[in-house]
Amino acid sequence: MFTRPPYHPVDLSRAIVQSPDLLQRGTTTIPVDVLRLDLIHPVISGNKWFKLKYHLQSAQRKGFRGILSFGGAWSNHLVAVAEAALINNFASKGIVRGERNEPLNPALQDAENAGMELLFVSRTAYGDEEALQKKMQERFPDFAVIPSGAQSAEGVLGAAEILTLVPDLAKYSHIACAVGTATMMAGLINSTLPHQQVLGFSSLKLSNTSENSLVQFLLKHASSNRWQLNYDYHFGGFGKHKPELIRFMRDLYHQTAVPTDIVYTGKMAYGLNDLIQKNFFTSRNRVLMIHSGGLQGNRSLPAGLLGY
Ligand SMILES: *Cc1c(COP(=O)(O)O)cnc(C)c1O
């Protein structure tokens, strides 16, 4: 039988707001604070805990034996599902897009170490995820099926609790967040105050039209139109990066001791800094940046590249 490794509980009291004089380079400065969700847990870091919360509760209530979800080979979400299952006494299965390559990369190795059974589905067979979800639910009836990225009403509901961790929420004019599926962003929008705007920075390369999947999701799940998506800071696409981004992340860390990740938060911080330098904000604005975690994703980079 599988023996469970020691694990850390999630500790929300570690999610502090810092004012590290972030992004104060260039001529324009506006105050930017950061909510350190990356500190709540070493693996289920950041937004993943919130997005999974109501899926876990529902699985418990319905008496499922395990939870099952989907992701790519570097999915922060799958690792978080594995770890959340461990903490909550569920078995877990991860449906991974692509072939199994040995040795497993650190993300999939973490998932497996947390007891997740990985099932690899070729890109062609993976196809439409909704159909795959149905198929998996039939094949594993005692597992609760969670969409990839917990992109769901439950995910949004959980993400709407993120801002309850901010002591003086009203002082911010803008909330900035990284975007993958826009589930966290929808939750943030639904919990902002009427004078606040949410700025999302897409880590995916998407065309700026009203038809892309993020906009569709937000129109369905966000309760107001006080939001804006930025598409200019994907650095080549999801999981891609450029030397300029690496340099920015290194400098940011050296100046503020805030580490960011290459897939999501580094791109958001870069984009936010760029907007500040381009005078997007007025002098009366104050921004809260959500550090949504994901630092383990930096293991895909050569060691030492970021300096942390
Ligand atoms: C998963 C993840 C996101 C994306 O969240 P969505 O709700 O899918 O938009 C953002 N930041 C980090 C660090 C993540 O791991």
The ligand as an SDF file (V2000), in Angstrom:
LIG
                    3D

 15 15  0  0  0  0  0  0  0  0999 V2000
   -2.7790   28.3450  -12.0110 C   0  0  0  0  0  0  0  0  0  0  0  0
   -2.1710   29.6680  -11.8010 C   0  0  0  0  0  0  0  0  0  0  0  0
   -2.7500   30.8520  -12.3060 C   0  0  0  0  0  0  0  0  0  0  0  0
   -3.9440   30.8380  -13.2130 C   0  0  0  0  0  0  0  0  0  0  0  0
   -5.1460   30.9060  -12.5340 O   0  0  0  0  0  0  0  0  0  0  0  0
   -6.4980   30.8420  -13.3690 P   0  0  0  0  0  0  0  0  0  0  0  0
   -7.5460   30.8050  -12.3380 O   0  0  0  0  0  0  0  0  0  0  0  0
   -6.4440   29.5570  -14.1530 O   0  0  0  0  0  0  0  0  0  0  0  0
   -6.5490   31.9950  -14.2730 O   0  0  0  0  0  0  0  0  0  0  0  0
   -2.1590   32.0570  -11.9870 C   0  0  0  0  0  0  0  0  0  0  0  0
   -1.0360   32.1130  -11.2400 N   0  0  0  0  0  0  0  0  0  0  0  0
   -0.4390   31.0020  -10.7790 C   0  0  0  0  0  0  0  0  0  0  0  0
    0.8080   31.1470  -10.0130 C   0  0  0  0  0  0  0  0  0  0  0  0
   -0.9780   29.7480  -11.0390 C   0  0  0  0  0  0  0  0  0  0  0  0
   -0.3440   28.6420  -10.5900 O   0  0  0  0  0  0  0  0  0  0  0  0
  1  2  1  0
  2  3  1  0
  2 14  2  0
  3  4  1  0
  3 10  2  0
  4  5  1  0
  5  6  1  0
  6  7  2  0
  6  8  1  0
  6  9  1  0
 10 11  1  0
 11 12  2  0
 12 13  1  0
 12 14  1  0
 14 15  1  0
M  END
$$$$
